[in-house]
Amino acid sequence: MIPTDESTAPSLSSVPLVGMAVNAALAALKILAGVFGNSYALIADGMESTSDIVTSLVVWGGLRVAVAPADERHPYGYGKAEALAGIVASAAIILAAVLIAVQSIREIRTPHHLPHWSTLVVLVVVVIVKEILARWAGGIGAETGSTSLQADAWHHRADALTSIAAFIGIAIGLVGGPGWEPADDWAALVACVVIFASGLKLLVLAVRDLLDAAPPKEFEHQVRDLALGIDGVKAVEKCRIRKSGMAYFVELHVEVDGDASVAAGHVIGGKVRGALRQSPLRIADAFIHIEPFTGAQRAETP
């Protein structure tokens, strides 16, 4: 289970900090290469990378707040800050796609010279670095259940996609010669569709977390199976789960022997709660309701 205190902050928050440092270096490299290599697309891509720094900063802040311990004012903790950061990061991806598309259309309509071949080398370096960064951040985001980190990872991948598109377009332009100058801009325009779709998907996931959408049924089945494995639990009735930050809160109605004492039922409930919190399912807390066993599994009511 991932702890819900600040002990996770240093490891998680270091991910967007690394992203900020890499984006700052790549932004400078792209802009310089674009100026000296006569590539307007590369200059625009470098300017877009500067916005990635702001996005990573938002994600970093969201993660720092999300792992703060619960207090009297926020008894369930600050996990929703992570979902809010995910929404901002996802919206930034969508905005970046729109801005790049607008810039690409502008460059298509504006005659310009072919870029220098050296810009292709820069783009290869950018794609490799960005893809490594996206895989690293995305892997940690998936492992910890962080929507904002996954969105930040896709922001890195979106940058890699636009660079791939620019590489293809510039290569086509250099091979085709005069008349093929807008090729890199058309390629960037196509990449914008992929980036926009990815941003929209991540935005939906972040909004779902914010609105306490139920997790996948497989997750619920795992929770039920853990509870049913506790000695004294006869059946599991209601099971409600919501995600807050990187952790989950569970409300479970378990049925025990109707003739059992209140103390015995309390002990069984404590064992269920302990098993769920100690499981690898990242359950921050579980609220167990004890009910008498009816002899059959009752239908769950909403």
Secondary structure, 3 states (H helix, E strand, C coil): CCCCCHHHHHHHHHHHHHHHHHHHHHHHHHHHHHHHHCCHHHHHHHHHHHHHHHHHHHHHHHHHHHCCCCCCCCCCCCCHHHHHHHHHHHHHHHHHHHHHHHHHHHHHHCCCCCCCCHHHHHHHHHHHHHHHHHHHHHHHHHHHCCHHHHHHHHHHHHHHHHHHHHHHHHHHHHHHCCCCCCHHHHHHHHHHHHHHHHHHHHHHHHHHHHCCCCCCHHHHHHHHHHHHCCCCCCEEEEEEEEEECCEEEEEEEEEECCCCCHHHHHHHHHHHHHHHHHCCCCEEEEEEEEEECCCCCCCCCC
